Amino acid sequence: MKTLVWVEHENGTVKDATLSAVTAAGEMGSEVHLIVAGKGVDGVAAAAAKIAGVGKVHVADDAAYDHALAENIAPLIVELMGHHDAFVAPATTTGKNVAPRVAALLDVMQISDILSVDGDKTFTRPIYAGNAIATVQSSDAKLVVTVRGTAFDKAASDGGSGTIEAVSTTGDKGLSSFVGQEIAKSERPELTSAKIIVSGGRAFASNEKFHDLLEPLADKLGAGIGASRAAVDAGYAPNDYQVGQTGKIVAPEVYIAIGISGAIQHLAGMKDSKTIVAINKDEDAPIFQVADLGLVGDLFQIVPELTDKL
């Protein structure tokens, strides 16, 4: 099987989610190709060619692909799928935007958020917020698959010797246009790549207490800051902080859940973390069922004390 992997990149660098997608693609077939699309992406293509296990890097350099608009990217992928058996994308915001359009244009069923490759066109994926794992098999001639990055090891970013090949572009389809973006800047690590994450829930009771208590702790740990959906909905934290089924899927070395009850939607986004620490005043909170370390008590006393002792 020949697989084509979408390379997600930003500021001239390949994102880690791509490396996990390459690992999954390698398990699906013997030949792994990458597609790099954008404007002025020679550096990205050169970095992608060094990823272990990659045979070829297709490069589409066109201003139409500069901001990864799915309406322009999908037709390009479909053109390349004439010579590939499967399209693989990381299950990120961009990957989830591009892949369904590719599947629709190919008239096939997408297989979303896979956790493992179990055989020829056979995969496992979570259902019911991760409370059950389904084994699915496709009968389509072409596959369109998104990969949960936390379920696969990252391919080595160097050591490969893939060839680079320019491909014809399909241009701007005129269906959408890039207007602008507002990007939050932070010195803290991005959630999906952070080794330590400190998350807060609705129990913080206010936006001020959420930031006043969590930020000093995160700074001392060099951690990213996350939040439950309840905290985001209450306005304590921005949407970018949300961890869970409808937020970001993370699997850091250490995940510290403070004032988070542990609803299944939140657990679906962080239960693959290596070590889970829970702080909650309710000893019966569901979060303690998945926690490796649990501390029952008032977060307004525990968090400042913990920060002072670090």
C-alpha positions as CSV (number, residue, x, y, z in Angstrom):
1,M,0.0,0.0,0.0
2,K,1.3,3.4,-1.0
3,T,0.3,6.1,1.6
4,L,0.3,9.9,1.3
5,V,0.8,11.9,4.5
6,W,-0.2,15.5,5.0
7,V,2.7,17.5,6.4
8,E,1.5,20.1,8.9
9,H,4.0,22.9,9.3
10,E,4.2,26.3,10.8
11,N,6.9,29.0,10.6
12,G,9.1,26.7,8.4
13,T,9.1,23.8,10.8
14,V,7.3,20.4,10.6
15,K,4.9,19.9,13.5
16,D,5.2,16.9,15.8
17,A,1.7,15.6,14.9
18,T,3.1,14.9,11.4
19,L,5.7,12.5,12.8
20,S,3.0,10.4,14.5
21,A,1.1,10.3,11.3
22,V,4.2,9.1,9.5
23,T,4.5,6.2,12.0
24,A,0.9,5.2,11.4
25,A,1.3,5.4,7.6
26,G,4.4,3.2,7.9
27,E,2.3,0.5,9.7
28,M,-0.3,0.7,6.9
29,G,2.0,0.1,4.0
30,S,5.6,-0.3,2.8
31,E,5.9,3.0,0.9
32,V,5.3,6.4,2.6
33,H,5.1,9.6,0.7
34,L,4.6,13.1,2.1
35,I,2.8,16.2,0.6
36,V,4.1,19.6,1.6
37,A,1.9,22.5,0.4
38,G,2.4,26.2,0.9
39,K,4.3,29.2,-0.3
40,G,8.1,29.2,-0.1
41,V,8.2,25.7,1.5
42,D,11.6,24.5,0.3
43,G,12.9,24.4,3.9
44,V,9.9,22.4,5.1
45,A,10.3,20.0,2.2
46,A,14.0,19.5,3.0
47,A,13.2,18.8,6.7
48,A,10.4,16.4,5.7
49,A,12.7,14.5,3.5
50,K,14.9,13.7,6.5
51,I,12.1,12.0,8.4
52,A,12.8,8.3,8.9
53,G,10.8,6.0,6.7
54,V,9.9,8.5,4.1
55,G,10.4,7.6,0.5
56,K,9.3,10.7,-1.4
57,V,8.2,14.2,-0.6
58,H,5.8,15.9,-3.0
59,V,6.0,19.7,-3.0
60,A,3.3,22.0,-4.1
61,D,4.5,25.6,-3.9
62,D,1.7,28.1,-4.6
63,A,0.3,31.1,-2.9
64,A,-3.1,29.3,-2.9
65,Y,-1.8,26.9,-0.2
66,D,-0.2,29.6,1.9
67,H,-2.7,29.3,4.8
68,A,-3.7,25.7,4.3
69,L,-7.2,26.5,3.2
70,A,-8.9,23.2,2.9
71,E,-11.0,24.2,-0.2
72,N,-7.7,24.6,-2.1
73,I,-5.7,21.8,-0.5
74,A,-8.3,19.0,-1.0
75,P,-8.3,19.1,-4.8
76,L,-4.5,18.9,-4.7
77,I,-4.6,15.8,-2.5
78,V,-7.3,14.2,-4.8
79,E,-5.0,14.7,-7.8
80,L,-2.2,12.9,-6.0
81,M,-4.4,10.1,-4.8
82,G,-4.5,8.8,-8.4
83,H,-1.1,7.3,-7.5
84,H,-1.7,6.5,-3.8
85,D,-3.9,4.0,-1.9
86,A,-4.4,6.0,1.3
87,F,-4.3,9.6,2.5
88,V,-3.2,10.0,6.1
89,A,-3.5,13.3,8.1
90,P,-2.9,14.0,11.8
91,A,-6.2,14.6,13.8
92,T,-5.4,18.2,14.3
93,T,-7.6,21.2,13.5
94,T,-6.1,21.5,10.0
95,G,-6.1,17.7,9.4
96,K,-9.8,17.5,10.5
97,N,-10.6,20.3,8.1
98,V,-8.8,18.8,5.0
99,A,-9.5,15.1,5.3
100,P,-13.3,15.2,5.2
101,R,-13.2,17.2,2.0
102,V,-10.7,14.8,0.4
103,A,-13.0,11.8,1.4
104,A,-16.0,13.6,-0.1
105,L,-14.3,14.3,-3.4
106,L,-13.1,10.7,-3.5
107,D,-16.6,9.4,-2.5
108,V,-15.2,7.2,0.3
109,M,-15.9,6.9,4.0
110,Q,-13.3,8.6,6.3
111,I,-11.9,6.6,9.2
112,S,-11.3,9.1,12.0
113,D,-8.9,9.3,14.9
114,I,-7.3,5.9,14.6
115,L,-5.5,4.4,17.6
116,S,-3.8,1.5,15.9
117,V,-3.4,-0.3,12.6
118,D,-4.5,-3.9,13.0
119,G,-4.2,-5.3,9.5
120,D,-5.0,-4.6,5.9
121,K,-7.5,-1.7,6.0
122,T,-8.3,-2.6,9.6
123,F,-8.0,0.0,12.4
124,T,-9.2,0.7,16.0
125,R,-10.7,4.0,16.9
126,P,-12.5,5.4,20.0
127,I,-16.2,5.7,20.3
128,Y,-18.5,7.0,23.1
129,A,-15.9,9.5,24.3
130,G,-13.3,6.9,24.5
131,N,-15.2,4.5,26.7
132,A,-15.2,1.9,24.0
133,I,-12.8,1.0,21.3
134,A,-14.2,0.0,17.9
135,T,-12.4,-2.2,15.4
136,V,-13.3,-1.0,11.9
137,Q,-12.4,-2.3,8.4
138,S,-12.8,-0.4,5.2
139,S,-14.0,-1.8,1.9
140,D,-13.2,1.3,-0.1
141,A,-10.6,1.3,-2.8
142,K,-9.0,4.4,-1.4
143,L,-8.5,5.2,2.3
144,V,-8.8,8.5,4.1
145,V,-7.6,8.3,7.7
146,T,-6.9,10.7,10.5
147,V,-4.5,9.7,13.2
148,R,-4.6,10.5,17.0
149,G,-1.1,11.7,17.6
150,T,-0.9,10.5,21.2
151,A,-1.5,6.8,20.1
152,F,1.6,6.5,17.9
153,D,5.2,7.1,18.6
154,K,6.8,10.0,16.7
155,A,9.0,9.0,13.7
156,A,12.6,10.2,14.0
157,S,12.9,13.6,12.5
158,D,16.3,12.8,10.9
159,G,18.1,9.9,9.4
160,G,15.8,9.6,6.4
161,S,16.8,10.2,2.8
162,G,13.5,10.9,0.9
163,T,13.6,12.3,-2.6
164,I,11.9,15.7,-3.3
165,E,9.6,16.1,-6.2
166,A,7.7,19.2,-7.3
167,V,4.1,18.5,-8.4
168,S,1.6,20.5,-10.4
169,T,-0.7,22.8,-8.4
170,T,-4.4,23.0,-8.7
171,G,-4.5,26.7,-7.8
172,D,-7.0,28.8,-6.0
173,K,-10.6,27.4,-6.3
174,G,-12.1,30.7,-5.2
175,L,-14.3,29.1,-2.6
176,S,-12.7,30.7,0.5
177,S,-10.1,33.3,1.3
178,F,-7.8,34.1,4.1
179,V,-8.8,37.2,6.0
180,G,-6.6,37.3,9.1
181,Q,-5.8,35.5,12.3
182,E,-5.2,36.5,15.9
183,I,-2.6,34.2,17.5
184,A,-2.2,34.1,21.3
185,K,1.5,34.4,22.1
186,S,2.9,32.6,25.2
187,E,6.3,31.6,26.5
188,R,4.7,28.4,27.8
189,P,4.9,25.2,25.8
190,E,1.9,24.5,23.4
191,L,-0.5,22.0,25.0
192,T,-0.1,19.2,22.5
193,S,3.7,19.2,22.8
194,A,4.1,20.1,26.5
195,K,5.7,17.4,28.8
196,I,3.9,18.8,31.8
197,I,0.4,20.2,31.8
198,V,-1.4,21.9,34.7
199,S,-5.2,22.0,34.1
200,G,-7.9,23.8,36.0
201,G,-11.6,23.3,36.3
202,R,-14.8,25.2,37.3
203,A,-13.9,24.9,41.0
204,F,-11.5,27.9,40.6
205,A,-14.7,30.0,40.6
206,S,-13.4,33.0,38.7
207,N,-11.1,34.0,35.9
208,E,-8.8,35.9,38.3
209,K,-8.3,33.0,40.6
210,F,-7.8,30.6,37.7
211,H,-4.9,32.6,36.4
212,D,-3.5,33.8,39.7
213,L,-3.2,30.3,41.1
214,L,-2.3,28.2,38.0
215,E,0.2,30.5,36.2
216,P,2.8,30.7,39.0
217,L,2.6,26.9,39.4
218,A,2.9,26.3,35.6
219,D,5.9,28.7,35.5
220,K,7.8,26.9,38.2
221,L,7.1,23.5,36.5
222,G,7.7,24.8,32.9
223,A,4.3,23.5,32.1
224,G,1.5,24.2,29.7
225,I,-1.9,25.4,31.0
226,G,-5.0,23.5,30.2
227,A,-8.7,23.7,31.3
228,S,-11.8,21.7,31.4
229,R,-14.7,22.6,29.1
230,A,-16.6,23.8,32.1
231,A,-13.8,26.3,32.9
232,V,-13.7,27.5,29.3
233,D,-17.5,27.9,29.1
234,A,-17.5,29.8,32.4
235,G,-15.0,32.3,30.8
236,Y,-12.0,31.4,33.1
237,A,-9.8,30.3,30.2
238,P,-9.7,30.8,26.4
239,N,-10.8,28.0,24.0
240,D,-7.2,27.3,23.2
241,Y,-6.7,25.9,26.7
242,Q,-9.5,23.3,26.5
243,V,-8.5,19.7,26.9
244,G,-11.1,16.9,26.2
245,Q,-13.2,15.3,23.6
246,T,-14.2,18.7,22.1
247,G,-10.8,20.3,22.8
248,K,-7.2,19.1,22.5
249,I,-6.0,15.5,23.0
250,V,-2.9,15.4,25.1
251,A,-0.6,12.8,26.5
252,P,2.2,14.6,28.5
253,E,4.6,13.0,30.9
254,V,2.7,14.6,33.8
255,Y,-0.9,15.9,33.8
256,I,-2.0,17.7,36.9
257,A,-5.8,18.1,37.1
258,I,-6.9,20.7,39.7
259,G,-10.5,21.3,40.6
260,I,-11.6,19.0,37.7
261,S,-14.3,16.4,38.5
262,G,-13.3,14.1,35.6
263,A,-16.3,14.0,33.3
264,I,-15.8,11.4,30.5
265,Q,-15.5,14.2,27.9
266,H,-12.4,15.5,29.7
267,L,-10.9,12.1,30.4
268,A,-11.1,11.3,26.7
269,G,-8.6,14.1,26.1
270,M,-6.0,13.3,28.8
271,K,-6.3,9.7,30.1
272,D,-3.3,8.6,28.0
273,S,-1.0,10.8,30.0
274,K,2.0,8.9,31.6
275,T,1.3,10.2,35.1
276,I,-2.0,11.8,36.3
277,V,-2.1,13.8,39.4
278,A,-5.6,14.9,40.7
279,I,-6.4,17.6,43.3
280,N,-10.0,17.8,44.3
281,K,-12.0,18.4,47.5
282,D,-14.5,15.7,46.5
283,E,-13.0,12.3,47.3
284,D,-15.6,10.6,45.1
285,A,-14.8,12.7,42.0
286,P,-14.4,10.4,38.9
287,I,-10.9,11.9,38.2
288,F,-9.5,9.8,41.1
289,Q,-10.4,6.6,39.2
290,V,-7.8,7.4,36.6
291,A,-5.3,9.3,38.7
292,D,-1.9,7.8,39.7
293,L,-1.6,10.3,42.5
294,G,-4.6,11.9,44.3
295,L,-4.8,14.7,46.9
296,V,-8.2,15.5,48.6
297,G,-8.4,19.0,49.8
298,D,-9.1,22.7,49.1
299,L,-7.3,23.8,46.0
300,F,-7.2,27.4,47.3
301,Q,-4.9,26.2,50.1
302,I,-3.1,23.4,48.3
303,V,-2.0,25.1,45.1
304,P,-0.3,28.1,46.7
305,E,1.4,25.8,49.2
306,L,2.6,23.5,46.4
307,T,3.8,26.5,44.4
308,D,5.8,27.8,47.3
309,K,7.5,24.4,48.0
310,L,8.7,24.0,44.4
